[in-house]
């Protein structure tokens, strides 16, 4: 929703890539990799920290 998607909507591949790039910009990451892989990695870290 924060990225303009309606609740329950599924992002297209293009939208997901754009959102992932924006997250990398917000995180000011120096990591150079596939943006979607970066998001998956960060989500895995977040879920681990929630336990």
SEFIZA-3560 file (N, C-alpha, C; in Angstrom, 3 decimals):
REM SEFIZA-3560
<numar><xx>0.827</xx><yy>-1.185</yy><zz>0.000</zz><atom>N</atom></numar>
<numar><xx>0.000</xx><yy>0.000</yy><zz>0.000</zz><atom>CA</atom></numar>
<numar><xx>0.870</xx><yy>1.246</yy><zz>0.000</zz><atom>C</atom></numar>
<numar><xx>1.985</xx><yy>1.181</yy><zz>0.709</zz><atom>N</atom></numar>
<numar><xx>2.866</xx><yy>2.344</yy><zz>0.767</zz><atom>CA</atom></numar>
<numar><xx>3.446</xx><yy>2.665</yy><zz>-0.603</zz><atom>C</atom></numar>
<numar><xx>3.418</xx><yy>1.697</yy><zz>-1.490</zz><atom>N</atom></numar>
<numar><xx>3.973</xx><yy>1.893</yy><zz>-2.833</zz><atom>CA</atom></numar>
<numar><xx>2.895</xx><yy>2.161</yy><zz>-3.870</zz><atom>C</atom></numar>
<numar><xx>1.671</xx><yy>2.379</yy><zz>-3.408</zz><atom>N</atom></numar>
<numar><xx>0.600</xx><yy>2.717</yy><zz>-4.327</zz><atom>CA</atom></numar>
<numar><xx>-0.251</xx><yy>1.545</yy><zz>-4.775</zz><atom>C</atom></numar>
<numar><xx>0.020</xx><yy>0.360</yy><zz>-4.282</zz><atom>N</atom></numar>
<numar><xx>-0.802</xx><yy>-0.794</yy><zz>-4.633</zz><atom>CA</atom></numar>
<numar><xx>-2.018</xx><yy>-0.852</yy><zz>-3.716</zz><atom>C</atom></numar>
<numar><xx>-3.125</xx><yy>-1.301</yy><zz>-4.238</zz><atom>N</atom></numar>
<numar><xx>-4.314</xx><yy>-1.458</yy><zz>-3.410</zz><atom>CA</atom></numar>
<numar><xx>-4.169</xx><yy>-2.714</yy><zz>-2.564</zz><atom>C</atom></numar>
<numar><xx>-4.794</xx><yy>-2.748</yy><zz>-1.393</zz><atom>N</atom></numar>
<numar><xx>-4.701</xx><yy>-3.931</yy><zz>-0.530</zz><atom>CA</atom></numar>
<numar><xx>-5.132</xx><yy>-5.194</yy><zz>-1.277</zz><atom>C</atom></numar>
<numar><xx>-4.328</xx><yy>-6.218</yy><zz>-1.171</zz><atom>N</atom></numar>
<numar><xx>-4.615</xx><yy>-7.491</yy><zz>-1.814</zz><atom>CA</atom></numar>
<numar><xx>-4.165</xx><yy>-7.573</yy><zz>-3.258</zz><atom>C</atom></numar>
<numar><xx>-3.680</xx><yy>-6.471</yy><zz>-3.807</zz><atom>N</atom></numar>
<numar><xx>-3.222</xx><yy>-6.466</yy><zz>-5.197</zz><atom>CA</atom></numar>
<numar><xx>-1.886</xx><yy>-7.187</yy><zz>-5.312</zz><atom>C</atom></numar>
<numar><xx>-1.658</xx><yy>-7.767</yy><zz>-6.446</zz><atom>N</atom></numar>
<numar><xx>-0.379</xx><yy>-8.432</yy><zz>-6.718</zz><atom>CA</atom></numar>
<numar><xx>0.387</xx><yy>-7.557</yy><zz>-7.699</zz><atom>C</atom></numar>
<numar><xx>1.607</xx><yy>-7.235</yy><zz>-7.336</zz><atom>N</atom></numar>
<numar><xx>2.439</xx><yy>-6.386</yy><zz>-8.185</zz><atom>CA</atom></numar>
<numar><xx>2.866</xx><yy>-7.144</yy><zz>-9.437</zz><atom>C</atom></numar>
<numar><xx>2.941</xx><yy>-6.428</yy><zz>-10.542</zz><atom>N</atom></numar>
<numar><xx>3.502</xx><yy>-7.008</yy><zz>-11.752</zz><atom>CA</atom></numar>
<numar><xx>5.003</xx><yy>-7.149</yy><zz>-11.541</zz><atom>C</atom></numar>
<numar><xx>5.660</xx><yy>-7.889</yy><zz>-12.412</zz><atom>N</atom></numar>
<numar><xx>7.112</xx><yy>-8.027</yy><zz>-12.301</zz><atom>CA</atom></numar>
<numar><xx>7.795</xx><yy>-6.671</yy><zz>-12.366</zz><atom>C</atom></numar>
<numar><xx>7.312</xx><yy>-5.815</yy><zz>-13.240</zz><atom>N</atom></numar>
<numar><xx>7.904</xx><yy>-4.481</yy><zz>-13.388</zz><atom>CA</atom></numar>
<numar><xx>7.704</xx><yy>-3.649</yy><zz>-12.122</zz><atom>C</atom></numar>
<numar><xx>6.512</xx><yy>-3.712</yy><zz>-11.541</zz><atom>N</atom></numar>
<numar><xx>6.242</xx><yy>-2.973</yy><zz>-10.307</zz><atom>CA</atom></numar>
<numar><xx>7.097</xx><yy>-3.501</yy><zz>-9.165</zz><atom>C</atom></numar>
<numar><xx>7.230</xx><yy>-4.811</yy><zz>-9.055</zz><atom>N</atom></numar>
<numar><xx>8.029</xx><yy>-5.412</yy><zz>-7.983</zz><atom>CA</atom></numar>
<numar><xx>9.487</xx><yy>-4.979</yy><zz>-8.097</zz><atom>C</atom></numar>
<numar><xx>10.000</xx><yy>-4.948</yy><zz>-9.310</zz><atom>N</atom></numar>
<numar><xx>11.382</xx><yy>-4.522</yy><zz>-9.510</zz><atom>CA</atom></numar>
<numar><xx>11.558</xx><yy>-3.056</yy><zz>-9.142</zz><atom>C</atom></numar>
<numar><xx>10.610</xx><yy>-2.218</yy><zz>-9.524</zz><atom>N</atom></numar>
<numar><xx>10.666</xx><yy>-0.791</yy><zz>-9.182</zz><atom>CA</atom></numar>
<numar><xx>10.610</xx><yy>-0.592</yy><zz>-7.670</zz><atom>C</atom></numar>
<numar><xx>9.721</xx><yy>-1.310</yy><zz>-7.001</zz><atom>N</atom></numar>
<numar><xx>9.598</xx><yy>-1.206</yy><zz>-5.545</zz><atom>CA</atom></numar>
<numar><xx>10.878</xx><yy>-1.671</yy><zz>-4.874</zz><atom>C</atom></numar>
<numar><xx>11.466</xx><yy>-2.758</yy><zz>-5.375</zz><atom>N</atom></numar>
<numar><xx>12.717</xx><yy>-3.271</yy><zz>-4.811</zz><atom>CA</atom></numar>
<numar><xx>13.841</xx><yy>-2.258</yy><zz>-4.972</zz><atom>C</atom></numar>
<numar><xx>13.910</xx><yy>-1.628</yy><zz>-6.121</zz><atom>N</atom></numar>
<numar><xx>14.933</xx><yy>-0.589</yy><zz>-6.340</zz><atom>CA</atom></numar>
<numar><xx>14.748</xx><yy>0.578</yy><zz>-5.377</zz><atom>C</atom></numar>
<numar><xx>13.484</xx><yy>0.959</yy><zz>-5.150</zz><atom>N</atom></numar>
<numar><xx>13.218</xx><yy>2.064</yy><zz>-4.212</zz><atom>CA</atom></numar>
<numar><xx>13.640</xx><yy>1.700</yy><zz>-2.799</zz><atom>C</atom></numar>
<numar><xx>13.404</xx><yy>0.436</yy><zz>-2.400</zz><atom>N</atom></numar>
<numar><xx>13.837</xx><yy>-0.001</yy><zz>-1.076</zz><atom>CA</atom></numar>
<numar><xx>15.356</xx><yy>0.085</yy><zz>-0.951</zz><atom>C</atom></numar>
<numar><xx>16.066</xx><yy>-0.340</yy><zz>-1.981</zz><atom>N</atom></numar>
<numar><xx>17.527</xx><yy>-0.262</yy><zz>-1.946</zz><atom>CA</atom></numar>
<numar><xx>17.982</xx><yy>1.191</yy><zz>-1.816</zz><atom>C</atom></numar>
<numar><xx>17.288</xx><yy>2.096</yy><zz>-2.490</zz><atom>N</atom></numar>
<numar><xx>17.628</xx><yy>3.522</yy><zz>-2.380</zz><atom>CA</atom></numar>
<numar><xx>17.369</xx><yy>4.022</yy><zz>-0.965</zz><atom>C</atom></numar>
<numar><xx>16.228</xx><yy>3.639</yy><zz>-0.397</zz><atom>N</atom></numar>
<numar><xx>15.905</xx><yy>4.065</yy><zz>0.965</zz><atom>CA</atom></numar>
<numar><xx>16.905</xx><yy>3.524</yy><zz>1.971</zz><atom>C</atom></numar>
<numar><xx>17.337</xx><yy>2.281</yy><zz>1.769</zz><atom>N</atom></numar>
<numar><xx>18.313</xx><yy>1.665</yy><zz>2.671</zz><atom>CA</atom></numar>
<numar><xx>19.725</xx><yy>2.196</yy><zz>2.437</zz><atom>C</atom></numar>
<numar><xx>19.895</xx><yy>2.957</yy><zz>1.365</zz><atom>N</atom></numar>
<numar><xx>21.216</xx><yy>3.476</yy><zz>0.984</zz><atom>CA</atom></numar>
<numar><xx>22.250</xx><yy>2.355</yy><zz>0.979</zz><atom>C</atom></numar>
<numar><xx>21.871</xx><yy>1.250</yy><zz>0.373</zz><atom>N</atom></numar>
<numar><xx>22.732</xx><yy>0.086</yy><zz>0.353</zz><atom>CA</atom></numar>
<numar><xx>23.865</xx><yy>0.218</yy><zz>-0.653</zz><atom>C</atom></numar>
<numar><xx>24.991</xx><yy>-0.313</yy><zz>-0.303</zz><atom>N</atom></numar>
<numar><xx>26.134</xx><yy>-0.349</yy><zz>-1.208</zz><atom>CA</atom></numar>
<numar><xx>26.171</xx><yy>-1.688</yy><zz>-1.949</zz><atom>C</atom></numar>
<numar><xx>25.214</xx><yy>-2.543</yy><zz>-1.642</zz><atom>N</atom></numar>
<numar><xx>25.143</xx><yy>-3.864</yy><zz>-2.250</zz><atom>CA</atom></numar>
<numar><xx>24.740</xx><yy>-3.717</yy><zz>-3.709</zz><atom>C</atom></numar>
<numar><xx>25.462</xx><yy>-4.408</yy><zz>-4.570</zz><atom>N</atom></numar>
<numar><xx>25.115</xx><yy>-4.414</yy><zz>-5.979</zz><atom>CA</atom></numar>
<numar><xx>24.679</xx><yy>-5.831</yy><zz>-6.319</zz><atom>C</atom></numar>
<numar><xx>23.373</xx><yy>-6.003</yy><zz>-6.459</zz><atom>N</atom></numar>
<numar><xx>22.820</xx><yy>-7.309</yy><zz>-6.778</zz><atom>CA</atom></numar>
<numar><xx>21.445</xx><yy>-7.112</yy><zz>-7.393</zz><atom>C</atom></numar>
<numar><xx>20.788</xx><yy>-8.201</yy><zz>-7.674</zz><atom>N</atom></numar>
<numar><xx>19.421</xx><yy>-8.147</yy><zz>-8.162</zz><atom>CA</atom></numar>
<numar><xx>18.557</xx><yy>-7.526</yy><zz>-7.067</zz><atom>C</atom></numar>
<numar><xx>17.848</xx><yy>-6.442</yy><zz>-7.353</zz><atom>N</atom></numar>
<numar><xx>17.043</xx><yy>-5.779</yy><zz>-6.324</zz><atom>CA</atom></numar>
<numar><xx>16.039</xx><yy>-6.702</yy><zz>-5.647</zz><atom>C</atom></numar>
<numar><xx>15.425</xx><yy>-7.611</yy><zz>-6.397</zz><atom>N</atom></numar>
<numar><xx>14.445</xx><yy>-8.504</yy><zz>-5.792</zz><atom>CA</atom></numar>
<numar><xx>15.123</xx><yy>-9.498</yy><zz>-4.858</zz><atom>C</atom></numar>
<numar><xx>16.340</xx><yy>-9.908</yy><zz>-5.176</zz><atom>N</atom></numar>
<numar><xx>17.090</xx><yy>-10.788</yy><zz>-4.270</zz><atom>CA</atom></numar>
<numar><xx>17.411</xx><yy>-10.047</yy><zz>-2.979</zz><atom>C</atom></numar>
<numar><xx>17.736</xx><yy>-8.763</yy><zz>-3.091</zz><atom>N</atom></numar>
<numar><xx>18.006</xx><yy>-7.947</yy><zz>-1.913</zz><atom>CA</atom></numar>
<numar><xx>16.778</xx><yy>-7.887</yy><zz>-1.005</zz><atom>C</atom></numar>
<numar><xx>15.610</xx><yy>-7.676</yy><zz>-1.602</zz><atom>N</atom></numar>
<numar><xx>14.374</xx><yy>-7.607</yy><zz>-0.819</zz><atom>CA</atom></numar>
<numar><xx>14.114</xx><yy>-8.934</yy><zz>-0.122</zz><atom>C</atom></numar>
<numar><xx>14.298</xx><yy>-10.048</yy><zz>-0.837</zz><atom>N</atom></numar>
<numar><xx>14.097</xx><yy>-11.368</yy><zz>-0.216</zz><atom>CA</atom></numar>
<numar><xx>15.046</xx><yy>-11.558</yy><zz>0.963</zz><atom>C</atom></numar>
<numar><xx>16.292</xx><yy>-11.137</yy><zz>0.805</zz><atom>N</atom></numar>
<numar><xx>17.280</xx><yy>-11.261</yy><zz>1.876</zz><atom>CA</atom></numar>
<numar><xx>16.870</xx><yy>-10.422</yy><zz>3.085</zz><atom>C</atom></numar>
<numar><xx>16.462</xx><yy>-9.197</yy><zz>2.839</zz><atom>N</atom></numar>
<numar><xx>16.072</xx><yy>-8.320</yy><zz>3.939</zz><atom>CA</atom></numar>
<numar><xx>14.812</xx><yy>-8.824</yy><zz>4.637</zz><atom>C</atom></numar>
<numar><xx>13.878</xx><yy>-9.371</yy><zz>3.874</zz><atom>N</atom></numar>
<numar><xx>12.665</xx><yy>-9.919</yy><zz>4.471</zz><atom>CA</atom></numar>
<numar><xx>13.011</xx><yy>-11.123</yy><zz>5.351</zz><atom>C</atom></numar>
<numar><xx>13.925</xx><yy>-11.965</yy><zz>4.884</zz><atom>N</atom></numar>
<numar><xx>14.344</xx><yy>-13.123</yy><zz>5.682</zz><atom>CA</atom></numar>
<numar><xx>14.977</xx><yy>-12.661</yy><zz>6.988</zz><atom>C</atom></numar>
<numar><xx>15.798</xx><yy>-11.637</yy><zz>6.921</zz><atom>N</atom></numar>
<numar><xx>16.404</xx><yy>-11.098</yy><zz>8.149</zz><atom>CA</atom></numar>
<numar><xx>15.346</xx><yy>-10.539</yy><zz>9.081</zz><atom>C</atom></numar>
<numar><xx>14.379</xx><yy>-9.828</yy><zz>8.526</zz><atom>N</atom></numar>
<numar><xx>13.319</xx><yy>-9.233</yy><zz>9.337</zz><atom>CA</atom></numar>
<numar><xx>12.498</xx><yy>-10.318</yy><zz>10.030</zz><atom>C</atom></numar>
<numar><xx>12.131</xx><yy>-11.377</yy><zz>9.291</zz><atom>N</atom></numar>
<numar><xx>11.326</xx><yy>-12.437</yy><zz>9.909</zz><atom>CA</atom></numar>
<numar><xx>12.100</xx><yy>-13.153</yy><zz>11.000</zz><atom>C</atom></numar>
<numar><xx>13.399</xx><yy>-13.315</yy><zz>10.822</zz><atom>N</atom></numar>
<numar><xx>14.235</xx><yy>-13.940</yy><zz>11.858</zz><atom>CA</atom></numar>
<numar><xx>14.262</xx><yy>-13.070</yy><zz>13.104</zz><atom>C</atom></numar>
<numar><xx>14.371</xx><yy>-11.767</yy><zz>12.916</zz><atom>N</atom></numar>
<numar><xx>14.404</xx><yy>-10.844</yy><zz>14.053</zz><atom>CA</atom></numar>
<numar><xx>13.077</xx><yy>-10.774</yy><zz>14.795</zz><atom>C</atom></numar>
<numar><xx>11.984</xx><yy>-11.145</yy><zz>14.144</zz><atom>N</atom></numar>
<numar><xx>10.651</xx><yy>-11.078</yy><zz>14.758</zz><atom>CA</atom></numar>
<numar><xx>10.384</xx><yy>-12.263</yy><zz>15.687</zz><atom>C</atom></numar>
<numar><xx>11.214</xx><yy>-13.286</yy><zz>15.611</zz><atom>N</atom></numar>
<numar><xx>10.982</xx><yy>-14.481</yy><zz>16.408</zz><atom>CA</atom></numar>
<numar><xx>11.564</xx><yy>-14.364</yy><zz>17.788</zz><atom>C</atom></numar>
//
